[in-house]
Amino acid sequence: MLRPIRTIAAAAAALLLATACNSASTSGESTGKDGTSVRGVSEDSIKVGGIVSMTTASGYSKKDTDLGARARYQRANAEGGVNGRKIEYIGAEDDGQDPAKNLAAARKLVQQEKVFAVSPMSSVTFSGADFLEKQKVPTFGWGTVPQFCGPQHIYGFGGCMVPMPGGTITQTWPEGLAHVLGGAKGKSVAILANDNDAGTFAIRTYKQGFAAAGFHVGYAKAIVPATSLPSDWSAYTKEILRSDDGKAPDVVVSVMQTPYNIGLFTAVKRSGFKGVLTDPTDYDPGLLAKSATRQALDGVHVLLSFEPFESQSDAMKQFKEDIRKAAGNDVPLNIHMMTGYMSADLFLSVARKAGKDLTVESFQKAAAGYSDTGTMVGDRNVATGHKEAFGCGALVQLKNGAYEVSSPFTCYEPISFK
């Protein structure tokens, strides 16, 4: 249906409702037990949209998050949908990694598109969180920003990855690196992040996490401009390479996106640094297509909060097949596909438990009691996921043009966040 026609139909439905007529048959929405319509839910469909940073000022893109979500929804529909309803996935809005656009995208999806849920939401800016929470819109994404920690309608597919005081911190990264190094005792780390909210919270989190694992944290700053890629990294590398009592640290940790990591790691390598380089971003076979990028990231250990693509589990095989079908051909896998896929997977799992009478209230009740085990992100418990991560992950190392598992997919006990 064309948008002008849909708008007229919605207006007509509102008029009928105002005159005490039943609007369910004309608005395309289902009617709950209390006789009210449910936004985005009809007798045979559930409408879902997404918000993804497909374009950014630095050139970094998460567009494949949309493909991952689409792949999971397509399989759900092929299997009969959710309790008799098909998923009407309308795709993701591009927020350009801009706070104003993120809020605008959230408003559009709810007020114009009338979606029941937003899944996936993948951006380092989430200014639309308050709006979505107030509108009681179930929202799913990668919980790497603080807005995924606390709100009752916003869910991280791996739990709350950047907790607030009173919550916990997953130890996957520091413990994984301790495995790589043969132990953390006597080892030092330097942590660098962007100068934005996500970077500030990341520094606060990982500074505690690495120290708790036994590392000496000699440097931890969120000072790299988030809106402009530095052309000269010397100001940062000079501090980093003297951070261990005048010496270079054993590990340089970057909590930034690919273009920044390439610049930082290239500069650090040119200085003669022989220690460990690591980040949570650059698990993307597509990056290997360019020799300059491959060289810059060679040797880097990348944190994953899900099973590596190299895994031979049935779930990973299913993921690969779903992506291939959605893409129409074999495509290089990347972390963004997994973000979209697992966001959609958790939404589908909760919606299925909510039953045929799907409302926000029934969905929330189902979410409060939902847990499962053995997924590609480990054991999921939605209730605890509001305040802590599920605590499972792995490290892979880019080596000689290919990724190798350097620390196997494992679940670790979290620590308290102070």
Backbone torsions as a table, in degrees:
resi	resn	phi	psi	omega
1	MET	NA	132.5	179.8
2	LEU	-68.4	150.7	-175.1
3	ARG	-56.9	-45.4	179.4
4	PRO	-58.0	-39.6	179.8
5	ILE	-66.5	-42.2	-179.8
6	ARG	-62.7	-39.3	179.1
7	THR	-63.0	-43.6	178.8
8	ILE	-62.8	-41.9	-180.0
9	ALA	-62.7	-40.3	179.2
10	ALA	-65.0	-39.6	179.1
11	ALA	-65.5	-40.3	179.2
12	ALA	-64.8	-39.6	179.1
13	ALA	-63.6	-40.9	179.0
14	ALA	-62.7	-38.8	179.2
15	LEU	-64.2	-43.5	178.9
16	LEU	-63.3	-38.9	179.1
17	LEU	-63.5	-41.6	-178.7
18	ALA	-64.6	-25.1	-179.7
19	THR	-98.9	20.1	173.2
20	ALA	72.2	18.8	175.3
21	CYS	-91.1	156.0	178.2
22	ASN	-75.3	117.9	-175.5
23	SER	-92.6	-4.9	-173.1
24	ALA	-59.1	-35.8	-176.5
25	SER	-76.3	-16.2	-178.4
26	THR	-110.1	-19.3	-176.1
27	SER	-91.9	-12.2	-177.7
28	GLY	77.9	13.0	179.2
29	GLU	-110.3	153.3	177.5
30	SER	-83.1	166.8	178.1
31	THR	-113.4	126.4	179.5
32	GLY	-76.3	-179.9	-177.3
33	LYS	-62.4	-26.8	-179.5
34	ASP	-87.9	5.2	176.5
35	GLY	88.3	-0.7	-179.8
36	THR	-94.2	152.9	179.5
37	SER	-78.0	155.9	-179.4
38	VAL	-113.4	119.1	-178.2
39	ARG	-56.3	127.0	174.2
40	GLY	80.1	1.9	-178.5
41	VAL	-120.4	121.7	174.3
42	SER	-113.2	-176.2	-179.4
43	GLU	-64.8	-25.8	-176.0
44	ASP	-128.6	10.3	-179.6
45	SER	-152.5	158.2	172.9
46	ILE	-127.1	121.0	-175.4
47	LYS	-90.4	127.9	-176.6
48	VAL	-134.7	140.6	175.2
49	GLY	-130.1	176.0	-179.8
50	GLY	-136.7	166.6	172.9
51	ILE	-131.5	120.6	-174.7
52	VAL	-140.3	140.7	174.1
53	SER	-79.9	86.5	-178.9
54	MET	-81.3	-29.1	176.2
55	THR	-128.6	145.7	177.5
56	THR	-143.4	164.4	180.0
57	ALA	-63.5	-30.4	-178.3
58	SER	-85.4	-8.9	-177.4
59	GLY	94.6	-8.6	179.0
60	TYR	-70.7	138.1	-177.1
61	SER	-134.9	139.7	175.3
62	LYS	-110.0	24.9	-172.2
63	LYS	-57.5	-30.3	-178.2
64	ASP	-70.9	-8.4	172.2
65	THR	-59.8	-39.3	178.5
66	ASP	-63.5	-41.3	178.4
67	LEU	-63.0	-42.5	180.0
68	GLY	-61.5	-43.7	178.6
69	ALA	-64.9	-44.3	-178.8
70	ARG	-60.9	-39.3	179.8
71	ALA	-61.9	-42.8	-178.5
72	ARG	-70.2	-40.4	179.5
73	TYR	-67.2	-36.8	178.9
74	GLN	-62.8	-41.4	178.5
75	ARG	-66.9	-40.4	178.5
76	ALA	-58.7	-43.1	179.7
77	ASN	-67.2	-38.4	179.3
78	ALA	-64.6	-26.7	179.3
79	GLU	-90.7	7.0	176.6
80	GLY	109.5	-0.2	178.6
81	GLY	83.6	-157.1	-177.4
82	VAL	-116.5	108.5	-179.7
83	ASN	51.2	43.2	177.0
84	GLY	89.1	-3.2	179.8
85	ARG	-110.5	137.0	174.1
86	LYS	-84.3	152.0	175.7
87	ILE	-85.5	120.9	174.3
88	GLU	-96.1	89.4	-179.1
89	TYR	-89.1	116.0	-175.0
90	ILE	-91.9	5.1	178.9
91	GLY	91.5	-179.5	-174.7
92	ALA	-108.6	142.5	171.8
93	GLU	-81.6	142.1	177.9
94	ASP	-90.7	116.0	179.9
95	ASP	-92.5	-1.1	178.0
96	GLY	57.9	18.3	-176.5
97	GLN	56.3	36.0	-178.3
98	ASP	-117.6	126.9	-177.6
99	PRO	-55.1	-42.8	-179.3
100	ALA	-64.2	-40.4	179.8
101	LYS	-71.3	-31.7	177.9
102	ASN	-63.8	-45.6	177.7
103	LEU	-65.0	-41.7	179.6
104	ALA	-62.3	-39.6	179.1
105	ALA	-64.4	-41.4	178.6
106	ALA	-62.5	-44.5	179.3
107	ARG	-63.4	-41.7	-179.4
108	LYS	-62.5	-46.0	-177.8
109	LEU	-62.4	-37.0	-177.2
110	VAL	-85.3	-49.1	-171.9
111	GLN	-82.3	-32.8	-178.9
112	GLN	-100.7	-49.6	-176.3
113	GLU	-82.6	-19.4	177.2
114	LYS	59.1	47.1	-180.0
115	VAL	-75.9	151.6	173.3
116	PHE	-78.0	-37.7	-175.9
117	ALA	-142.9	157.4	172.4
118	VAL	-112.7	112.6	-178.8
119	SER	-161.5	105.4	21.0
120	PRO	-100.6	160.7	166.3
121	MET	-120.2	112.4	-175.8
122	SER	-134.8	100.0	179.3
123	SER	-164.0	152.2	176.0
124	VAL	-80.6	-7.5	172.7
125	THR	-116.0	133.6	-177.7
126	PHE	-137.1	57.7	-179.1
127	SER	-71.3	-14.7	178.0
128	GLY	-83.1	1.0	-175.1
129	ALA	-61.8	-47.1	-178.4
130	ASP	-60.8	-41.3	179.3
131	PHE	-63.0	-47.5	-178.6
132	LEU	-64.2	-37.6	178.8
133	GLU	-66.9	-44.1	179.6
134	LYS	-65.6	-32.8	178.4
135	GLN	-83.6	-0.3	178.8
136	LYS	57.0	51.0	179.8
137	VAL	-101.6	112.8	175.4
138	PRO	-56.9	124.0	-174.4
139	THR	-130.9	132.1	-175.1
140	PHE	-127.7	139.4	177.3
141	GLY	-170.5	-167.0	178.2
142	TRP	-86.8	117.3	-171.4
143	GLY	-76.0	52.5	-176.8
144	THR	-95.7	4.3	174.5
145	VAL	-124.5	153.8	-171.8
146	PRO	-58.0	-25.4	-176.8
147	GLN	-65.3	-15.0	176.7
148	PHE	-84.6	-0.7	-175.5
149	CYS	-112.8	100.9	177.5
150	GLY	122.3	-57.9	-178.8
151	PRO	-54.3	139.8	-172.5
152	GLN	-79.9	-17.2	-178.7
153	HIS	-106.6	4.7	-176.7
154	ILE	-117.1	126.2	-171.2
155	TYR	-128.1	132.6	171.0
156	GLY	-90.1	132.6	-178.1
157	PHE	-66.1	-17.3	173.9
158	GLY	-114.1	13.9	-176.7
159	GLY	90.1	-167.4	179.2
160	CYS	-83.8	108.9	-175.4
161	MET	-88.2	-18.6	179.7
162	VAL	-127.4	80.9	-170.6
163	PRO	-75.9	162.0	174.1
164	MET	-95.8	166.1	176.6
165	PRO	-52.7	136.6	-175.9
166	GLY	102.1	-17.5	177.8
167	GLY	-95.6	-159.0	-179.2
168	THR	-130.5	165.8	179.1
169	ILE	-119.6	129.6	174.6
170	THR	-71.3	142.8	-177.1
171	GLN	-104.5	17.7	-177.3
172	THR	-56.6	-46.5	-175.2
173	TRP	-68.9	-57.4	-178.8
174	PRO	-62.9	-38.2	-179.5
175	GLU	-70.3	-35.9	176.4
176	GLY	-63.4	-41.3	178.2
177	LEU	-69.5	-34.0	175.5
178	ALA	-62.1	-36.4	176.5
179	HIS	-63.7	-43.2	179.8
180	VAL	-62.3	-40.1	-174.3
181	LEU	-88.8	-4.6	-176.8
182	GLY	77.3	22.5	179.4
183	GLY	128.5	154.7	-177.6
184	ALA	-97.1	-16.1	-176.0
185	LYS	-58.9	126.5	178.3
186	GLY	80.2	2.4	-178.6
187	LYS	-101.1	143.5	-178.4
188	SER	-117.0	153.1	178.6
189	VAL	-131.1	151.1	171.8
190	ALA	-124.1	127.9	-174.6
191	ILE	-117.3	128.8	-178.7
192	LEU	-127.5	137.9	-179.0
193	ALA	-142.7	170.1	177.3
194	ASN	-74.3	154.8	178.9
195	ASP	-85.0	74.6	175.0
196	ASN	-151.2	-179.8	-176.6
197	ASP	-60.2	-44.0	-178.9
198	ALA	-62.1	-41.8	-179.9
199	GLY	-66.0	-41.2	179.6
200	THR	-62.1	-45.4	179.0
201	PHE	-67.7	-35.3	178.9
202	ALA	-63.5	-43.8	179.0
203	ILE	-61.7	-45.6	-179.8
204	ARG	-60.7	-40.4	-178.7
205	THR	-69.5	-55.6	-172.1
206	TYR	-73.2	-24.7	174.9
207	LYS	-61.1	-43.2	177.5
208	GLN	-69.8	-43.3	-176.2
209	GLY	-62.7	-45.8	-179.3
210	PHE	-67.8	-37.9	178.1
211	ALA	-64.4	-41.5	-179.7
212	ALA	-64.9	-28.4	179.5
213	ALA	-80.1	-8.3	177.8
214	GLY	108.8	0.6	178.2
215	PHE	-80.3	153.1	169.3
216	HIS	-92.0	119.3	-179.9
217	VAL	-95.4	98.8	-176.9
218	GLY	-88.9	-14.3	-176.0
219	TYR	-155.3	130.8	177.9
220	ALA	-156.5	101.6	-175.6
221	LYS	-139.1	143.9	173.0
222	ALA	-109.1	85.3	-171.2
223	ILE	-131.1	-3.4	-178.7
224	VAL	-82.7	125.5	-179.1
225	PRO	-51.7	132.6	-176.7
226	ALA	-85.4	-16.5	-175.4
227	THR	-105.1	-7.1	179.9
228	SER	-144.1	126.1	-178.2
229	LEU	-73.5	124.1	-180.0
230	PRO	-61.6	140.0	174.6
231	SER	-91.3	-19.3	-179.7
232	ASP	-130.6	116.5	-177.0
233	TRP	-96.5	3.6	-172.8
234	SER	-61.5	-35.0	-179.4
235	ALA	-62.7	-32.7	-179.7
236	TYR	-83.5	-43.1	-176.3
237	THR	-67.2	-32.9	179.5
238	LYS	-61.7	-44.2	179.1
239	GLU	-67.7	-45.0	-177.5
240	ILE	-61.0	-44.9	-173.7
241	LEU	-78.0	0.5	172.6
242	ARG	-119.2	12.4	-169.5
243	SER	-76.5	-18.5	179.7
244	ASP	-99.9	74.3	-178.8
245	ASP	52.5	44.8	177.7
246	GLY	91.4	-7.0	179.9
247	LYS	-110.4	169.6	176.7
248	ALA	-73.2	145.5	177.8
249	PRO	-73.1	167.4	175.9
250	ASP	-77.2	-29.0	-176.4
251	VAL	-136.2	133.3	171.0
252	VAL	-107.5	118.6	-176.6
253	VAL	-107.0	120.1	176.4
254	SER	-108.4	123.3	177.0
255	VAL	-106.4	58.2	-175.8
256	MET	-136.4	177.3	-178.7
257	GLN	-88.9	170.0	-169.6
258	THR	-51.6	-50.8	-178.3
259	PRO	-58.2	-36.5	177.4
260	TYR	-70.0	-41.4	-179.9
261	ASN	-62.4	-40.7	178.4
262	ILE	-59.9	-46.0	-179.9
263	GLY	-65.0	-46.9	-178.4
264	LEU	-65.1	-50.3	-175.6
265	PHE	-66.6	-35.3	176.9
266	THR	-62.5	-44.2	-179.8
267	ALA	-66.3	-40.3	180.0
268	VAL	-66.1	-41.8	178.8
269	LYS	-63.3	-40.3	-179.8
270	ARG	-63.8	-22.2	179.3
271	SER	-77.5	-10.3	-178.4
272	GLY	97.8	8.5	-179.6
273	PHE	-59.6	131.6	-177.4
274	LYS	-117.0	6.9	-177.6
275	GLY	-83.8	-161.1	-176.5
276	VAL	-92.4	134.7	174.6
277	LEU	-112.0	139.3	-177.5
278	THR	-152.1	149.1	176.4
279	ASP	-152.6	170.7	-178.9
280	PRO	-105.3	17.4	-166.9
281	THR	-120.1	-40.5	-160.3
282	ASP	-90.4	46.4	172.6
283	TYR	-100.2	84.1	-173.3
284	ASP	-151.7	103.1	179.0
285	PRO	-55.0	-24.4	178.0
286	GLY	-63.5	-25.1	179.2
287	LEU	-69.0	-19.1	-176.2
288	LEU	-80.3	-8.8	-177.4
289	ALA	-69.8	-27.6	-179.6
290	LYS	-102.8	127.2	-175.3
291	SER	-63.0	-36.4	-179.2
292	ALA	-65.6	-42.5	178.8
293	THR	-67.2	-43.4	179.5
294	ARG	-60.0	-39.9	-179.9
295	GLN	-69.4	-41.6	-178.7
296	ALA	-63.3	-36.3	-175.3
297	LEU	-98.3	0.4	-179.6
298	ASP	-61.1	132.2	179.3
299	GLY	90.2	-10.9	-176.9
300	VAL	-73.2	136.2	175.0
301	HIS	-95.4	122.2	-175.1
302	VAL	-107.2	130.3	178.0
303	LEU	-76.6	133.9	174.4
304	LEU	-122.7	140.8	174.8
305	SER	-105.0	23.5	177.9
306	PHE	-149.1	171.3	177.7
307	GLU	-59.5	138.5	174.8
308	PRO	-62.8	151.1	178.0
309	PHE	-62.0	-20.1	179.5
310	GLU	-74.2	-8.9	179.2
311	SER	-63.5	148.8	178.9
312	GLN	-107.3	19.6	-179.0
313	SER	-69.2	159.0	178.4
314	ASP	-62.2	-37.9	-179.7
315	ALA	-63.9	-39.6	179.4
316	MET	-68.8	-38.5	177.3
317	LYS	-62.4	-39.9	178.9
318	GLN	-66.0	-42.3	177.6
319	PHE	-57.2	-48.1	-178.7
320	LYS	-61.8	-41.1	179.5
321	GLU	-67.3	-39.9	179.4
322	ASP	-64.6	-41.2	179.1
323	ILE	-64.7	-43.2	-179.8
324	ARG	-60.6	-43.5	179.7
325	LYS	-64.9	-42.7	-178.3
326	ALA	-68.5	-36.8	-178.8
327	ALA	-79.2	-23.9	-178.4
328	GLY	89.3	-3.7	178.7
329	ASN	-167.8	175.7	177.0
330	ASP	-73.4	126.7	179.4
331	VAL	-128.3	151.8	175.9
332	PRO	-61.4	133.2	-179.7
333	LEU	-80.4	150.6	175.7
334	ASN	-148.5	169.9	-174.7
335	ILE	-62.8	-29.7	-178.4
336	HIS	-68.7	-37.1	175.7
337	MET	-59.2	-43.5	179.7
338	MET	-65.4	-37.7	178.2
339	THR	-59.0	-48.7	179.7
340	GLY	-66.4	-41.8	-176.7
341	TYR	-63.4	-48.0	-177.0
342	MET	-75.7	-27.2	172.5
343	SER	-62.8	-47.3	179.0
344	ALA	-65.0	-39.3	-177.5
345	ASP	-62.5	-43.4	-179.9
346	LEU	-68.7	-40.3	176.2
347	PHE	-58.7	-47.0	-179.7
348	LEU	-61.5	-40.5	-178.4
349	SER	-63.4	-43.6	179.6
350	VAL	-70.1	-42.7	-179.9
351	ALA	-60.6	-38.5	179.3
352	ARG	-64.5	-40.7	179.5
353	LYS	-69.2	-27.8	-178.2
354	ALA	-65.9	-22.8	176.0
355	GLY	90.3	-176.1	-176.2
356	LYS	-66.4	-37.1	-179.9
357	ASP	-82.7	76.5	-174.6
358	LEU	-83.8	115.6	172.6
359	THR	-134.5	170.3	175.9
360	VAL	-60.6	-39.4	-178.5
361	GLU	-65.2	-44.4	179.6
362	SER	-68.6	-33.3	178.1
363	PHE	-65.3	-46.6	-178.9
364	GLN	-64.1	-38.0	178.2
365	LYS	-64.3	-41.3	178.2
366	ALA	-65.1	-41.2	-179.3
367	ALA	-63.3	-39.7	-177.3
368	ALA	-61.1	-27.2	-179.0
369	GLY	-111.4	15.5	-174.3
370	TYR	-91.0	132.5	171.6
371	SER	-154.6	154.5	174.5
372	ASP	-155.4	176.6	-176.3
373	THR	-134.3	161.3	171.9
374	GLY	70.0	25.6	177.6
375	THR	-85.1	177.5	-179.8
376	MET	-72.5	-4.7	172.2
377	VAL	-116.4	14.8	178.5
378	GLY	93.8	-152.3	179.9
379	ASP	-85.6	125.8	-176.4
380	ARG	-104.0	135.0	172.5
381	ASN	-137.8	105.0	-170.9
382	VAL	-63.4	-39.2	-178.3
383	ALA	-61.7	-47.6	179.4
384	THR	-72.8	-21.5	-179.5
385	GLY	-65.8	-13.8	175.9
386	HIS	-71.9	-19.5	-176.3
387	LYS	-128.7	-9.0	178.1
388	GLU	-151.6	158.1	178.5
389	ALA	-77.4	159.8	178.2
390	PHE	-73.3	-14.6	166.5
391	GLY	80.1	21.6	-179.1
392	CYS	-119.9	148.8	178.7
393	GLY	177.6	-175.3	-177.3
394	ALA	-150.4	170.7	171.0
395	LEU	-123.9	138.3	171.8
396	VAL	-122.8	149.4	179.9
397	GLN	-117.6	132.2	173.6
398	LEU	-79.1	117.6	-174.0
399	LYS	-142.7	120.1	179.1
400	ASN	54.6	41.5	174.7
401	GLY	81.7	11.5	179.4
402	ALA	-146.4	157.5	178.0
403	TYR	-91.4	138.1	175.9
404	GLU	-129.4	142.8	177.5
405	VAL	-70.6	120.3	179.7
406	SER	-103.1	-21.3	172.9
407	SER	-144.3	117.7	-171.4
408	PRO	-65.1	158.4	179.1
409	PHE	-61.7	115.7	-173.8
410	THR	-143.3	152.7	174.9
411	CYS	-104.4	133.9	-177.8
412	TYR	-119.2	152.3	175.4
413	GLU	-69.4	132.5	-179.6
414	PRO	-77.3	168.7	174.4
415	ILE	-117.9	160.9	178.6
416	SER	-71.3	141.4	178.5
417	PHE	-96.9	126.8	-177.2
418	LYS	-113.9	NA	NA
